């Protein structure tokens, strides 16, 4: 191998290692929020109406341990 080829291999390995490190740090945590809304309407006599609405919000936080 020539010096030029060895240098290309070393640079490729360094780029792969830095890419893996950046991916590991970038994917170390996540946050998920889910909202579920249920609505029910029941009309009554005259101008009186009833609306029942429920809303559930769930949140999940996760982080990668042991960097």
Beta strands, then each sheet from edge to edge (+ up, - down):
strand 1: 29-43
strand 2: 49-63
sheet 1: 1+ 2-
end
